[in-house]
C-alpha cells in the first residue's frame, strides 16, 4: 500500500491492517520453514515494508497529538 493511503486511515483501521499483514507473513514464513516454496517469494519483503510504514505512520500520529497537546497548554 502507498503511504498516502495509509495516512488517510484511522488508528483502528491501521491496527487491523497490521494484524492482517502479520498473519499473512506468518503463513508465508511457515511455508518457508516446512520447505514449501511460497507462491511469490518477494511478497514477504513487501509485507514487512508495509508493516514498517504503518508503524511509522502510527508513531507520527502519536507524536502530532503530543505536540498539539503541548501547544494547547
N, C-alpha and C positions, 0 to 999 in steps of 0.2 A: 504494500500500500504506500501511497505517497504521503509525505509528511503533512501536506496541506489538508488531505482528507482526515488524517488522524487528529490534527489540531481542531477540527470542527466538531469532533466527537466529545461528549461529556465524559466525566470521570468513570461513571458506571459502565458505559459502553467500552471505554478503553480497558477497564479491568476484565470485562467479559472477553474482549478480543485477545488479551494476553493469555487468559486461561485456555481459550480455544487453540491458540497457536502453540502453547506449551504441550497440550495433549497431542496435537499433530506431530510436534517434534519428538515426543516420547514414542509415538508409533514408528516414526522413521528410524530413530535410534535403536529401537528394539528389533526392527527388521535387519539392521546392520549387524547387531550383536548376535543374532542367530544364524547369520551367514547369507541371508537373502539380499539380493541387490534391490535397493529401492527403485521405484518407477522413475523418479527423477532425482538423482543424487545432489544436484545443485539446490534443490528445494530446501534442504536442511540449512544451508548458509543463508538463504533468503529469509527463512523464518526467524533465524537468530537475529538478523539485522532488523527485521520488523519489530521484534520484541524490544530490542535496544532502542529503536526510535520511539516506541510507545513509552518506555520507561523514562526516556529523556523528556518527552513532552509532558508527562505527568509531573516530573520534578520541576519543570519550568512553570507549570501552572501553580504548584505549591509555592514556589518562590515568588511569583507575581502576587499571590494572595497575601503572603507575609509582608512584602514590600508595601502593598496597598494598606494593610493594617497599620504599619508603622507610620505611614504618611498621615493617616487619619487621627493619630494620637495627638 
